[in-house]
Amino acid sequence: MMTLFGDPAQWLPVAFATLMGVSILIYVILDGFDLGVGILFPFADEAEKDRMVASIGPFWDANETWLVLAIGLLLVAFPAAHGAILTALYLPVAIMLVGLILRGVAFEFRVKAPGHHKVYWNTAFYVGSLITALSQGFMLGKYIMGLESTMGIWIFAVMTSVFLAVGYSFIGACWLILKTDGALQRKAVAWARGGIWGLIIGLALISIATPLVSERIFAKWFTFPEVLLLLPLPLMSALLVGLLWFALRQLPTRNDSWAWFPFAAAIALFTLAFFGMAYSFYPYVVPEQLTIYEAASAPESLFIILVGTVFVLPVIAGYSVLSYTIFRGKATELRYD
């Protein structure tokens, strides 16, 4: 059956790399905005914090499912890469898990705990969101630089951790523009106007560093005709940044008709950045060390896993679509009864 589609040793690793990449992208966008909402907590008053939590309440736990799926696919489809990546990133992964646990507990306890304890759980939610974003940014920086450990790479990883956190806060502010109104929406517009600078600097930083990692990536970016394949990405990104800049200066509008645009444009920017990285690093799953073909499990194992994924993935996607459909519109009062 596997031979119906050609050589399984060739197309199965590509299929699983695609599934894993899509899962990571969806996670970064979906959990990125709810992490961003948590990072923005210190800039809101108590009533606004309740509204902010209400805006992500129906979605945040389902958003994290995509991270579990991505790591699961890495483990079962590319076990050699899973070992290499997690060995190099053990500490930031552990810190990320602490952050995810902290914000998950704080999410529930901030409402159910006695009133005078609420401030502590609000702080825990903010701290958990921040250290999760920072650890993910650190892992991204280390991954881009080939998982090496030198002083220069650590400095770069720290920079990417800061700018990814700012990028998350930006997409979180764009989500709040979409889901709220009134004074909180006006605050969210102001937050997005400031956060867009971090997003621009972060994208520029990664774009400058990526082709310097290896001669192979440099050639894919700057030699002809390969440069023509990549050229649409920076052009489209520049256009989106310009449109975002203009849109944020028009918001909020009287009829709220363009509140959706910043969030949609932020999703597009994150997607373009992801495709740029995927184009640059393919076919490597561990930069300059392991290709997807070298790290992949046996084709027979991959095919069995693929059958299971065909059933599991639509359930996860369907649940996500259903939740966003049911809870569309503006966030209302936070209630647990």
C-alpha positions in Angstrom: 0.0 0.0 0.0 2.8 2.4 0.8 4.3 2.0 -2.7 1.1 3.5 -4.2 2.5 7.0 -3.5 6.1 6.3 -4.5 9.1 5.6 -2.3 7.8 5.8 1.3 11.4 6.6 2.5 11.1 9.9 0.6 7.6 11.1 1.0 6.8 10.0 4.6 9.5 12.1 6.2 8.3 15.1 4.2 4.7 14.4 5.2 5.6 14.2 8.9 7.9 17.3 8.7 5.0 19.2 7.2 2.6 18.0 9.8 5.0 18.9 12.6 5.7 22.3 11.0 2.0 23.1 10.7 1.4 22.1 14.3 4.2 24.4 15.5 2.9 27.3 13.4 -0.6 26.9 14.7 0.7 26.7 18.3 2.8 29.8 17.9 -0.1 31.8 16.6 -2.8 30.5 18.9 -0.9 30.1 22.1 1.1 33.1 21.1 -1.8 35.4 21.5 -3.0 34.0 24.8 0.6 34.2 26.2 0.7 37.7 24.9 -2.5 38.6 26.8 -0.8 37.3 30.0 2.3 39.4 29.3 0.2 42.5 29.0 -1.4 41.9 32.4 0.6 44.5 34.4 -0.6 47.3 32.1 -4.3 46.6 32.8 -6.5 47.3 35.9 -8.4 44.6 37.8 -11.6 44.8 35.7 -9.7 44.8 32.5 -7.7 41.7 33.6 -11.0 39.8 34.1 -12.0 40.9 30.6 -8.7 39.8 29.2 -8.9 36.4 30.8 -12.5 36.1 29.5 -11.2 36.7 25.9 -8.9 33.7 26.1 -10.8 31.5 28.5 -12.6 29.2 26.0 -9.4 28.7 24.0 -6.1 28.6 25.9 -6.0 25.0 26.9 -7.0 23.8 23.4 -4.3 26.0 22.0 -1.6 24.1 23.9 -2.8 20.9 22.4 -0.9 21.8 19.2 2.4 22.0 21.2 1.7 18.5 22.5 1.0 17.3 19.0 4.2 18.8 17.5 6.4 17.4 20.2 4.7 14.0 19.9 5.3 14.0 16.1 9.0 14.9 16.7 9.4 12.0 19.1 7.7 9.3 17.1 8.7 10.4 13.6 12.2 11.9 14.1 13.5 10.2 17.4 17.1 11.0 16.6 16.3 14.7 16.2 14.1 14.7 19.3 17.1 13.4 21.3 19.5 16.0 19.9 17.1 19.0 20.2 15.9 18.2 23.7 19.4 17.4 25.0 20.6 20.8 23.8 17.5 22.6 25.0 16.8 20.7 28.2 16.9 23.7 30.6 14.7 26.1 28.6 12.2 23.3 27.9 12.0 22.7 31.7 11.6 26.4 32.3 8.8 26.5 29.7 7.0 23.6 31.3 7.2 25.4 34.7 5.7 28.5 33.1 2.9 26.6 31.4 2.0 24.9 34.7 2.2 28.1 36.6 -0.1 30.0 34.2 -2.5 27.1 34.0 -3.0 26.9 37.7 -3.1 30.7 38.1 -5.8 30.8 35.4 -8.2 28.8 37.5 -7.2 30.0 41.0 -7.3 33.7 40.3 -11.1 33.5 40.1 -11.7 30.9 42.7 -9.3 32.0 45.4 -10.3 34.6 48.1 -10.3 38.2 46.9 -7.2 39.3 48.7 -5.2 36.4 47.1 -6.2 37.4 43.6 -3.3 39.8 43.1 -0.9 36.9 43.7 -2.5 34.7 41.1 -2.6 37.6 38.7 1.2 37.9 39.2 1.6 34.2 38.8 -0.3 34.3 35.5 1.8 37.1 34.2 5.1 35.5 35.3 4.1 32.1 33.9 3.2 33.7 30.5 6.4 35.7 30.4 8.8 32.9 31.2 7.0 30.6 28.8 7.5 33.2 26.0 11.1 33.9 27.0 12.0 30.2 27.1 10.5 29.6 23.7 12.3 32.6 22.2 15.6 31.3 23.7 15.0 27.9 22.1 14.3 29.5 18.8 17.5 31.5 18.9 19.6 28.4 19.8 17.9 26.3 17.1 18.6 29.0 14.4 22.2 29.0 15.4 22.5 25.2 15.2 22.1 24.3 18.9 25.7 25.3 19.7 26.7 26.9 23.0 29.0 29.9 22.6 28.8 33.3 24.2 27.7 34.9 20.9 25.0 32.3 20.4 23.8 32.8 24.0 23.6 36.5 23.4 21.6 36.0 20.2 19.3 33.5 22.0 18.6 36.0 24.8 17.8 38.7 22.1 15.4 36.4 20.3 13.7 35.5 23.6 13.0 39.1 24.4 11.7 39.9 20.9 9.5 36.8 20.7 8.0 37.8 24.0 7.3 41.3 22.5 6.0 39.6 19.4 3.6 37.5 21.5 2.5 40.7 23.3 1.8 42.3 20.0 -0.4 39.5 18.6 -2.0 39.4 22.1 -2.9 43.1 21.8 -4.2 42.5 18.3 -6.5 39.7 19.7 -7.8 42.1 22.4 -8.5 44.7 19.7 -10.7 42.0 18.0 -12.3 40.7 21.2 -12.9 43.8 23.3 -14.3 47.3 23.0 -14.3 50.6 24.9 -11.4 51.6 27.0 -9.7 48.2 27.0 -9.8 48.1 23.2 -8.2 51.6 23.1 -5.5 50.4 25.4 -4.9 47.3 23.2 -4.5 49.6 20.2 -1.8 51.6 22.1 -0.1 48.3 23.2 -0.1 47.1 19.6 1.4 50.4 18.3 4.3 49.9 20.7 4.7 46.2 20.2 4.9 46.4 16.5 8.4 47.8 16.9 9.5 44.7 18.7 8.0 42.5 16.1 9.8 44.4 13.3 13.1 44.3 15.1 12.7 40.6 16.0 11.9 39.6 12.4 14.9 41.7 11.1 17.2 40.1 13.7 16.3 36.6 12.7 16.4 37.5 9.0 19.9 38.9 9.3 21.2 36.0 11.4 19.7 33.1 9.5 21.7 33.3 6.3 24.9 33.8 8.3 24.5 30.4 10.0 25.7 28.4 7.0 26.9 28.9 3.5 24.1 26.6 2.3 21.4 28.9 3.7 23.3 32.0 2.4 23.2 30.4 -1.1 19.5 29.7 -0.9 18.9 33.3 -0.1 21.2 35.2 -2.3 22.1 33.2 -5.4 20.1 33.2 -8.7 17.5 31.8 -9.4 17.0 30.7 -5.7 16.6 34.3 -4.6 13.5 34.6 -6.7 11.8 31.9 -4.6 12.4 33.8 -1.3 11.8 37.4 -2.6 8.0 37.4 -2.3 8.3 36.7 1.5 10.2 40.0 2.5 8.1 42.0 0.0 4.8 40.7 1.4 6.1 41.1 5.0 7.0 44.8 4.3 3.6 45.4 2.8 1.8 43.8 5.8 3.9 45.9 8.2 3.0 49.0 6.3 -0.7 48.1 6.3 -0.6 47.3 10.0 1.1 50.6 10.8 -1.6 52.5 8.9 -4.5 50.4 10.4 -3.4 50.9 14.0 -3.5 54.6 13.5 -7.1 54.4 12.3 -8.3 52.2 15.2 -10.6 52.1 17.0 -13.2 52.9 14.4 -16.7 54.1 15.2 -18.4 50.9 13.9 -15.5 48.6 14.9 -15.4 47.4 11.3 -11.6 47.0 11.0 -11.0 45.5 14.5 -10.2 42.1 12.8 -7.5 43.4 10.5 -4.5 43.7 13.0 -5.0 40.1 14.2 -5.3 38.8 10.7 -2.2 40.7 9.6 -0.2 39.5 12.6 -1.2 35.9 11.7 0.0 36.5 8.2 3.3 37.9 9.4 4.0 35.0 11.7 3.1 32.6 8.8 5.5 34.3 6.4 8.3 34.2 9.0 7.6 30.5 9.5 7.8 29.7 5.8 11.0 31.7 5.5 12.6 29.5 8.2 11.2 26.3 6.7 12.6 27.3 3.3 16.0 28.1 4.8 16.5 25.0 6.9 14.9 22.3 4.7 15.8 19.4 4.5 17.4 19.7 7.9 15.4 19.0 11.1 18.5 19.7 13.2 20.3 22.6 11.5 23.3 21.4 9.5 23.4 18.1 11.5 20.4 15.9 10.7 18.1 15.9 7.7 14.5 14.7 7.9 15.5 11.6 6.0 18.4 10.8 8.3 16.4 11.4 11.5 13.2 9.7 10.4 11.9 6.4 11.8 11.5 3.4 9.6 8.9 3.8 6.8 6.8 1.0 8.2 6.6 2.8 11.6 5.9 6.1 10.0 3.0 4.7 7.9 1.3 3.2 11.0 1.7 6.5 12.8 0.3 8.4 9.8 -2.8 6.2 9.9 -3.4 7.3 13.5 -2.6 10.9 12.7 -5.3 10.9 10.0 -7.9 10.2 12.7 -6.4 12.4 15.5 -5.6 15.6 13.6 -9.1 16.3 12.3 -10.5 15.9 15.9 -8.0 18.4 17.2 -8.6 20.8 14.3 -12.4 20.3 14.5 -12.5 21.0 18.2 -10.4 24.2 17.7 -12.7 25.4 14.9 -15.8 24.6 16.9 -14.6 26.5 20.0 -13.6 29.6 18.0 -17.0 29.5 16.2 -19.1 29.1 19.3 -17.2 31.8 21.3 -16.9 34.3 18.4 -17.7 37.9 19.0 -16.7 40.2 21.9 -15.6 38.8 25.2 -18.2 39.3 27.9 -18.1 39.1 31.7 -15.9 36.5 33.2 -18.0 33.9 35.0 -17.4 30.4 36.4 -21.0 29.5 37.4 
